[in-house]
Amino acid sequence: RAGASLDAIQTSGSQELDQEHKELERQVQSTTNLGTANQSRQRWVTATWYAAQEVQRNQEHTSGEGRLNLVEAVKKVMDQDENAAAEALKKEKADRQKRYMGYLDSYFVTFVTMSATIYVLYANDIHFLTQSNPHNGDAIIYGFTFFFTLIFILEVIARSIVQVVDPHRYFLTFFFWLDIIAILSLVPDIIYWFSSIGHPDGINGGLNVFAGDETNRQEGAWDLLTLSRSGRAARAGARAARIIRVLNLVQRLKRIHAERTTTDHEHLGVMRTNDDESFRHHPKSHLVEDGTDMGSKLDARISRYFVYCVGTMLIVAIVLSAALERSYATQVRGDIRNMAAIFDGVGRDPDAELWREYLSLFKEQKEKIGNELLFLEVDGTRIFGDETRIKDFRAPPPAVLTFNLDFADGSNWVMHLADEDAAHRDLIGNIVFTTSVIVVLGSMTWLMSSSVRRDVVVPMEGLMDIIQSIRKDPMKPITTKLDEKSTRVEEVVQVEQALVQLGALLQMGLGEAGAKIIRTSLKDNGLDVNVAGKIVQAIFGFCDIRNFTDCTEVLQADVVKLVNNVGSIVHDVTIENHGAPNKNIGDAFLLVWKPKGSLTVRQIAESALRSYVSIIIEMTRDTVLLKWAARHDIQERMPGYKVRLGCGLHYGWAIECAIGSHHKIDASYLSPHVNLSSRLEAATKQYGVPILLSGEMHGLMSDEVRTLCRLIDRVTVKGSNAPMYLYTYDVPSLQRFGGQISDEIHLGLDKLSLYDYWKRVRPYTSEKFRLTWQMAMHSYLGGADGQQADWKQAKLYLNKCLQVHPDDGPSLAVLAYLEANCVDKSTMQKPSNWVGYRPLTEK
């Protein structure tokens, strides 16, 4: 690798470069470890190579202080490499994060988490309803709950790590805390499960472990049951969190489906567009779906509001349920007080007949409402029941009501009522309530979200798509994506139509040269006209309407219609042939062809010539232009007038830029080559031809097309001392005007390829004529220095050409120049200062 860098320097052919390279290597190695870092060393070699080439090019054209230093050049290239590497790393990180988010939002992960959430919502209730034995299957049910809890925890951790960038940030957001609450609501179930492991009595036995030792086992169990029942409100709130999680997962599934559908449609659209563009030889710019977060944000906001609604409903339901339970508890305490009074009245004799009748009546009353008296104790003495029956009932959910009353006389009454029917009603109520909330609120959320998405999100995303499309490819045709049937918001349709029209106006006003202005302004949210332009290589075409001054004096304000009719033909044909209109200057049009996509420079050059040939032919058969030319006032002013163009084509460099200020800007091209195309157009009047091509333009085309063009002169133009060859194409006419081209010929790309075009639209001059003309040019110019010129022979050949085509403009123009500048008209001797070219007098 070290040898490679040395070879790169030697390639520059400069001893000074080698010395500067050594100095730079010493400086860089003092601060970086290039000897051990292969990647850095490779970048060093690459940077040195490109910098050496830049320095070599600079030194060939510069001297003194303006010469580049290799140290600065290499550092500049390496800085560019660092920036590119940082951007690539940033993009790779963003792509990786997007890929991970795709995994988390995949159908599989969403299905698993939704199934787990539905399980923890319904599994316990269904299990408690279907299993009469409180010990049967509890460990399995709670074991799955623990497993799914781990899945929830892993999901929360993964989303907290991956979704860290707005607008998809998850950590410490509303839905993060919602998921945390849902996970915490499973902690009691997990505790029940762990407490039952290895205990012979299962879940209930595990609960009794927390009740204390055997001597206090009964009292501890009652306290735990009471605690469990009093925690119903907390479990109801936790259930609400789980319900909202289900609704959130449903929204996520809907969003995934919408994104997948949109992606598929865009993919198909890109495939179709690529097929169409490849047919037209246009490259398709890849649209990165930046998209918008409006849908996600609105969905999240709607879900959040429904969480508040569900929470409010649950709080109201819990308050009402607690009030009812408090009322019932007050009633039972009153019954116990009455029972204590009767028990005291019979001398606390449990076998007294009055006491037994009252106790029997109490039991019957409670059984009618689904309660069973399990146990009654007075001052530590069992009056009724068996304390071991507690094992026949579940702790979660609580199925026993415990009452412990102390009276003024110091007596203590403890009563336990079995409330299993109420527990079952609670379970059924939980299932019905949960299902109702999911169905009703889920439907409401879905309908509201769909309505918002249809009437707000989709239209706004359509508008953003238009903006993104303009930002990415300002010259791409803008199409309307909405209509009044696709959205109920008519104003949105009007806004989109206005945006499409404004975008089209931007394209028409700024053209292809303004694409960078549009893209930069939309990206940076501002317009900075004071920026450097971009140097491009392009073909510049300048065309002008003939006799425009006379037409203006006759038509007055209606001349605008004539200009626009001509402009419509010029622009349509130019765009179809891979060019771009740039400026409309009164009666003139500046057109530009830049190499693009898979098209070669040769294809672009031939397309530019084809554009002008087709424009001239189309103008001769356009009915609107024929009506303008046939007007009586026009013919009276200019007898035999036809709407014609003069066209100049030249290839060279130019600065593509925005010219102006914040008050007014024009996107155009600054270059002497643009002026040359204008001077070529002006020279078409002098030579009597519709098209003039420069030698630079002529040299870009294939041999087949070049042979169809005529070299008509070698000149220097104003502002340049370099001689330039001038060529023309003898545009054929339609059969209705005595030409050889069918009046019905279709000149579009969809009917004629470039290869077929030049076989169908051949010059009106014959090969024999062009051969005679070529001999006339050889005699006229006399080689590169003009020493072989024979103007007398040239005149003979020119006269032969005029015998075939008496009105041939180039023959008349060159012959007039020969006769006006020869030393003697009889001998046609060339002047002594003839050097093979002449100055072009036409500006």
N, C-alpha and C positions, 0 to 999 in steps of 0.2 A: 504494500500500500504506500509506503514511503517512496518507493520507486515510481509508482503511478503519479504521485503528486509532482515529483521532479520532472517526469516526462511531460506532464501537463504544462509545466513552466517552460520547458525547452521548446514546446510547440509554439509558444508565442514568439520565438525567435529573437528574444531581447536579453542581452546580458544584464541589463539593469533590472529587469524583472526577476532574474535569478537572485540577484543580491537582495532585492526587496523581499523576496520570498523567504530567504534565510533569516532576515531580520524579523519578519512577521512570525515565522515559526518559533524563533527564540522568545518573542514576546508572549505568544499564545501558550507555549509550553510552560512558561513561568507561572501561568495562572490556571491552566487546565491540565488534566492528566490524560493527554492524548496517547501516551505510550501504552496505557493499559485499557482504555475504553475503546473497544472496536467500533462501536457505533459513532462515537465522537470522531475517531480517526477517519472513518469513511466520509463523514460529513465534511471534515477538513479537506480531504482530497477533492471532493465534489465542489466545495466552495472555492478552492484555489483554482480549479480548472475554469469555472465560469468567470471568476474574477480576472484571471489572466487574459481571457478572451476579451472581456470588457476593457481592460487596460490597453490591450493591443489595438483594439479598434479606436480607442480614444487617442492614443499616441500617434496614430496614422493621420489624424486630422487636427491635432492640437500641439501646441508647443508652449514652453515656459510654465507659468504658474497654473495655467488651465489644465495641465496634464494630471491625470488621476494617479494617486498613489496606491500601490498594490495592497498595502496594509488596510487602507480605508475601504478599498474595493472588496477585499475578502471579508472584512468585518461587516460590510453592508450586506453581502450575500448570506453570511452566516446568521445575521440578525433576521433576514427574511426567512431563512430556514427555521430559525427558532420560532418565529411567529406562526409559520405554517404548521410546525409540529405542535405548538400549543393549541392552535385552532383544531387540528386533527384530533388531538387528545380530548379536547372539550366536546367535540362532536361524537367521538367514540363513547365518552362517558354518558352523554345524553341518550345516544342510541341504546347503550346497555341498560340505562335506567328505564327507558321506554320498553325495552324487551322484558325486563323483570316485571314492570307494571302489567304488561300483556299477560304474563303468567298468572299474576294475582287476579286479574280480571277475566281470566279464561272461563269458558263454560264449565270445565271440570271443577276448578276450585270453587266457583260460585255455587255449583250444584252440591258439592260436598258440604260447604258451610251452611247452605240453606237446609239441606237434609238434617244436619246436626242440630240446627236451631229448631226446626219443627219437632225433632225428637225430644229435645229437652222441654218443649212446650206441652207435648201431649203424652209422652211415654209414662210418666208417673201417674197422671190422672187415670189413664186407661188401665194401667196395671193395678191400681188400687180398687178400681171398679170391678175388674174381672177376676181378681184373686181374693177368695174369702179367707184364706190362710195368711195371716200377716207375715209369716216367715218365708213364704214361697216365692222365690225369684227376686227378692229385693236386692240381693248382692249383685246379680247380673244387671238389673236395671240401673242401679247407681254406678256400677262399674263402667257401663257405656257412657253414662253422664260424665264421669271423670275423664274418660278417653276423649270425648268431644270437647270438654273444657280445655284439654291440652291443645287441641286443634285450634280453638278460638284464641288461645294465648299465642300460639305460633303465628297465626294470621296477624294479630295485632302487632307483634314484634316485627314481622316482615314488612307490613305496611308502614310502620314507623321508620324503618330503615330506608325503604325504597322511595316512598312518597314524601319527599322532603322539599320539593320545589312547587311553588304556587303555579297554577291554581289547584294542583292535585295534592297539596300538603295534607297530611293526615294526623301527624303527632300533635296532641293537645288541642285538636279541633273538636267541634261538637260531636261528630260521629266517633271520634276516639273515646271520649268520655262515655258515650252511650254504650259502646262495646265493653268498656271497663265495667260499667254498672251491670251489664248483662252477665259478664263473667263472675262478678262478685255475688250475683244472685244465686249462683250454683254452688257457692261455698258451703251452705248448710247441708245440701244433698251429699257433697263430698265428705263432710264430717260424719254424717250418718253412715256412709259407706265404710269409712275407715274404722269407725267405732264398732262395726259389726264383724270385722274380719277376725276370725278365730273364736268368736263368741257363740256358744251353742244356741242362744235364743235369737240369733239373727239381729235384725235392725233394732227391734224393741229391747232385746237384751243388751245391745250396745248402748242404748239410751240409758238403761239402768246403771251402767258403769259410772255414769256421771252423777247418779243420784246419791252416791255415798255408800257406806257399808251396809251389811244386811240388816242391822238393827234400824237403820234409817231409810231403808230401801223404799218403803211405801211412800213416805213423805217426800223423798227426793223425786220419785217418779211423778207424783202429782204436780210438784212444782215445775218439772220439765214440760209436762203436758200443757200446763197452764201457760208457760212461757212460749211454747210452740204455737198455741192458739192465739196468744196475744200478738205474735209476729206475723199474723195473716196479712196485715196491711203492707209490711215490708215485702212479703212474697208476692203480693198483688202488684206492687210497684215494679218488682223485678220482672214479673211476667210482662208488664207493659214494655219494659226495655227490650225483652226478647221479641215481642210482637213488632215493635218498631224496627228491630233488626231484620225481621222477615220482610217488612215493607221496603226497607233499604236494599235488601238483596234482590227483591223483585225489580226495583228501579235499576239496579246495576245490570240485571239480565236484560232489561229492555234497552238500556244504553249500549250494552255489548252488541245486541242484535242490530240496533240502528247503525253502530259504527261498522260492523261487519258488512251490512247491506250497502252502506255508502262506499266502503272500500271496494267491494266487488263491482259496484256500478262504475266507480272511477277507473278501476282497472280495465273493465270492458271498454269504457270510453276512451282511455288512453290507447288501447289496442286498436280500436277503430280509427282514432285520429292518426295514429302512427301509420296505419295502412293508407289512409287517404293522403297524408303528407308525403309519404314515400312515393306515392303515385305522382304527386305534384313536385317532387324533389325538394320539399320543404322539411327542415328538421323540426321535430316536435320537442319543445322545451318541456322538461319533466316538471310537473307541478308537485311540489311537496305539500302535502296536506297539512298546512299549519292549523286550519280549522279555527274554531272558537270554543271557549269554555262556557258560553252562555247557557247551553242546555244543561250541563253538569251543575252549574251554579244555581239555576232555577230549580232543578230537581232537588238539589240539596236543601234549598230554602223551603220548598213546598213540603218536603219530608220533615224538616225541622218544625214547621208550623203544625203539622199533623201530630208530631210528638207532643207539642204543647197541648193540643186538643185532647189527645188520649190521656195525657197526664192529668189534665183538669177533670176529665170524665172519671178517671180512676179515683182521684181524691174525693170527688163528690160521692162516688159509689162506696168508698171505704168509710166516709163519714156517716152516710146513711146506715150502712151495715153495722157500724160500731154503735150507733144510736139504738138500733133495734136490739142488738145483743145486750146493751146496757139495760134496756127496758125489761127484757126477759130475765136478766140476772136479778134485777130489783124485785121482780115478781117471785122468783124462787126464794130469795132471802125472806120475803114476807111469809111465804109458806113455811120456811124453817122456823121463823119466830112463832107462828101459830102452833107449829108442831111442838116447839119447846114449851109453850104455855100449857098445852094439853098434857105433855109428858110430865110437867111439874104437877099438874092437877091430879094425876093418878099416882102421885108419890114416886115417880120415876120407876114405875114397875113395867118392864117391857112385856109382861104377860097379861097386863090389864086389858079387859075386853074393849073399853073405849079407845085405848091407844092402838090396839091391833086393828079396830075398825077404821080409825083415822089413817093409819099407815097404809092399809089396804086401799082406801079411797085415794090417797095421794099417789100410790103406784099406778092405779088405773088411769087417773088423770094424766100423768106423765106419759104413759104408754100410748094414750090416744094421740099425743103430739109427737111420738117417735122417741121419747126418752125412757130409759130403763134405769131404775134405782139399783146401783151396784153395791153401794156400801154406805153405812151410816154408823157414825161413832160419836158417843157423848162422853166427854171428859176421859178419853182414852179407852172407854169400854165399848166393844162392838155391840151394836144393837141389831144390825141387819147386814147381810151380805158377806162376801168373801174377798179379802184383799188380793188374792192371787188371780182374780178374774181380770185384773188389769192387763195381763199378758194376752188376753184374747182380743185386745183392741190395738190399733196402730197409734203410734205417736205422731208420725207425720203421714197424713194430715191428722190433727187432733180430733179424737172421737169421744173424749170424756170431758165433762164439765165438773170442775172442782169448786166447792164452796166451803169456806172456813170462817165461822162466825164466833166471836167472843161476846158474851152477854155481860150485863152489869153485875150479875150475881157471881161472876167468875167462872161460869160454865163455858165449855168450848164444844161447838158442834162442827163436825166434818162430814160433808155429804159428797158423793160422787155419782153423777148421772151419766149414763151412756148416751151419747148424742150421735150414734153411727148413721142414722138416717140423715141427720143434718150434714154430717160429713160427706155422705154420698151426694146429697143435694149440692153441696159446695163443689164437689168434683165435677158433677154434671154441669153445674153453672160455670165452672172454670172453662170446660171444654166449649160450651155454647158461647160464652163470652169471648173467648180467644178466637174461635172461628168467626164469630160475628164481626169482631174488630178487624180481623185480617180481611174478610170479604168486603165489609162495608167501607172501612177506611182505605183498604187497598184499592177498591174500585174507585172511590172518590179521588184518591191520590193519582191513580192511573188516568182517570178521566180528566182531572185538572191538569196533570202533567201533559197529557196528550193535547188538550186544548191549548195550553200555553206553548207547547212545542209547535203545534200546527199554525197558530195564529201569530206567534212572536218569534220563537227560536228559529224555526225553519226559514221564515222570511228574512230574519236578520242574518242567519248564516248564509243565505243566498246572497245578500248584499255584501257580506264579508268575502264570499267566494269571488264576487266580481272585483272587489278591491284587491284581493290576493292575486287574482289572475292578471290584473293590470300591473301590479307590483312586480310579478315574476316575469311576465312577457307583455310589455306595454303595447306591442303591435299585434297581439293576438285578437282576432275578432271577438267582440263582446256580444253575448247572446242573452236574451231575457229568460230567466229560469222560472219565473212565477207568472201566473195569470190570475184573473179574478176568481176562477173556479178553484184554484189550489189553496186559497186563503180567504178568510172572511174579512180581513182587514184591507179595505180598498186603499187606504192611505199608504200601506206598505208597498202595494203594487205600484202606486204612483211614484213613491220614492225610488223604487228599483228602476222604473222606466226612466226617471230623471237621471239616475246614476249611470245607466247605460248610455243615455244621450250625452251626458257630460264626458264620459270616458271616450265615446266616439269623437266628440269635439276635440278632446286632448290629442287623440291619435291624428285627427285631420289637421289640427293646428300646429302640432310639434313634429309630427312625422317620425320616421325611423331615427333621425338624428336626435330627436328629443326623447327617445326611449329611456336613456340613462337619467335624464332629468326627472321623468315621471317616476321611475323606479326609486331613485334616491330620495325624492321628496316624500313619497309615501312611506319609505322605510324609516327615514330620520325625522318625520313629522315636521318638516320645514324645508324651505327652498334657499339654497346658497348658490347664487349665480357666479360668485367670484371664486370659481374653482378652475383648475387646469383642464384643458380639453384632452381629447384622445386622438392620437395619430392613427389614421386608417389608410388602407390602400383600397381604392375604389375606382369605378368607371363613372364619369360624370357626363350627363347628357343635358344639353341646353337646346330648347326648341322655341321658335318664335312664330307668331301668326303673321303671315304676309299682308301687306297693305292695311295694317291695323289702324293707322291714322285716318285714312280715308273712310274706313268702316265706322270709326267713332264719330266722324263728322256727319255721316249719313244717318246712322242708327241712334246716335245720342245715348240715352240711358239704356236702350235695348241692347247695346253692344255687350253688356254684362251677360245677357243670355247667350249670345254667340260665344263669348269666351268660356262660359261654363259648359256649353255643349262640346266644345273642343277639349276642355279640360277633362270632362267625363271620359271621353275616348282615350285620351293620353294616359290618364291615371289607371283606368281599368286594364288596358293592355300592358302597362308597365308592371303593375302588381302581379298580373298573371304570369309575367315573364321574369319573376324573381327580383324585380326592382322596387324602388320606393320613391314616391313623389316627395320632394323636399320643400321647394318654394314655388309660389305662384307670384310672378312679378308682372302684373299688368297683362300684357299679351304674351309673356314668356313663362316657360316652366323649366325648373331645374329638377332633374331626375338623377337618382343615384342607384348604382348596382354594386353591392359589396359581396365578396365571397362568403358563402354561408353553408353550414351543414355539410352534406356529402357532395355538394356541387363543386366541380372543379372551376378553376379560373377560366378555362376555355369555354365551359358551358355558360358561365356568367357573361363572358364577352359576347358570345354568339347570341345569347338571350337579349342582350342590350341592343345589338344590331337588329335582331328579329323584331324587337319592340317597335323601333322606328319604322321599319319597313311595313309592319302590320298597321301601325297608326296611319301612315300615309295612304295605304290601300283602303282602310276602313273609312277614312274621311271622304274618299271619293264616292262611296256608296251610302253614306249616312243620309237618310231622308231629311232629317232636320237641317243639317248643314246645306243640303242641296236646295232646300226652300229658302234659307237665308241668302245663298248666293244668287238665287233666281229672282230675288226681289227687284222690282222695276227701278227703284231709286238707286240700288246698288249697281245694276247693270248700266244705268244711265251715267253714273259716275265712273265706273270701271267696266267697260264693255268686255264680255267674256270672262268676267271674274269668277274664280273658284276659290273656295277656302283652302289655303295651302299652308304648309309648315316648312320652315328651314331648321335643320337639326345638326348639331355638332356633338361628337363623341370623343372623349379623351380619357386616358387612364393615367393615374398618378396618385400621389399621397395628398392628404388633407387633414386638417385638424377638425375633428367633430366636437362641437362645443355649443354652449348656450351663450348668446350674445345679447347684452342689454343690462337691465337693472331690475329691481324688485317691482318697478312699475310696468315694465314690458320686456319680454325676452323673446328671442327668436332662436330656434335650434337650426343650425346650419353648418356649413363647412367653409373653413378659411384656408385658401391655398391658391397659388398661381395656376395650378392645374384646373381649378374651377373656372378661372378667368379664361384659360385657353379654350375650354369647351364653348364658352360664350363667343370668343373670337372666331372659332370655327363655324359656329352657327351664322355669324354675320358674314363670313366669307362665302357661304353658300350662294348669296346674291351675286357675288362677283363671278363665280364659276357656273352659275345657272343650274345648280343641282339641289335636290332636297336634303341630301345627307353628306356630311363631311366627317371622315374619321382620321384621327392622328395615326402616325406610324406606330406609336406605343400601343394604341388600341388595336390596330391591325395585326400586330405581332402576337397578340394573345390568342387569336382564333386558329382553328385547324387549317391545314393546307387546302382542304377542299373549299372552305368558305373564303379563304384569302384569294384563291384564284378567281372567285366570282366578283371581287372588288377591283376597281381601277385605280392605279396610281395616277393622279392628275397634276401633281406639282410637288416641288420641294421649296419651302419658304421659311423665313423667320418672321415671327409675329412680334408685335409691339411688347416691349418689356423683356424680351429674350433674344440672345444672340445665337442660340443653338438652332441649327436648321431642323426642320420638321417635314417629314413626308406627309402628303395629304392624299387620302383615298376617298372614293365614293362608291356607292352601290346604286346601280341603275335600276331603280324601283320599277317593276313592271306594272302595267295598268290592266284593268278589267276588259273583258271582251266587249262590253257595251261602249267602251271608249277606243276600240280598235286594238286592244291588247290581247295577250295570250292566256290570261287567267280567267277561269270561270267566274261568272258573276255570283254564283252560289257557294263559292269556296269558303270553308270554315277555317279560320286561321288560329283557332285556340289550341292550347296545349293538349286538351282532351281529344282533339281530332288529329293533330299533326305533331309528331315528335320533332325534336331538333333535326334529326337525320332526314326525316321525310320532308320537313319544311323546305330545306334548301334544294330539294329535288323538284318540289312543286312550284316554289316561288323563286324562279331563276331570273337573272337580270334580263331586261328587254333587249340588250345588245347581244349579238352573237359572239361565239368564240373567235371567229375570223375577224370581226370588228375589234375585239379586245386585243388580239394579236397585233393588228395593224397599229392600234393605239399604243401598245407597249413599245413597238419600234419607234413610234413618234416620240415617246417619252425618253427613250434611250438617246435618240439623236438630240433632243432638246436639252436634257440635263447634262449629258456628257460625262457620266461617272461621278465619283465622290467629289472630285476637285473641278469638274466642268471642263477639263482639258480635251476630252473626246467629243465635245458637243459639235454637232453639224446642223445648224439651224436651217440651212437650205433643204437638207434631207428631211428634217423634222416638218417643214412646211408642206412638203410633198405628201408625207404620211397624214398630216392633219387634214389636208384637202381631200384625201381619199376617205377619211372618216366622215367629213362633212357631206360627201356624195351619198353616203349611206344614211346618215342622220343629219340633215341640214341644220336642225335646231339644237345640236348637241352643245350644251353650254361649255363644258371643259375645252372642247376643240376651238370654239370661238374665243374663249378667254385666253388660252395659251397662244393662239395664232395672233390675236391682237397684241399681246405682249411682245411676241417675236418681231412683228412689224414695227412696233413703236420703239424698240430698244436695239435693233440691229444697226450695224455701222452703215450698211448700204442695202436698200430694199431689193436692188436687182440681184445682188450676190447673197443676201441674207447672212452676211458675215456677223458672227457673234462679237460682242464687245470684248475688249482686252481684259476687262476686270470681271469677266464672268467666272464664278467659282462653283457653279453647279446648283445654285439656289438664288432666290430673289426675296426681297422684303415684301411682306404682305401689306398692301396699302389699306385694306379694309380692316377697321377696328372691330 
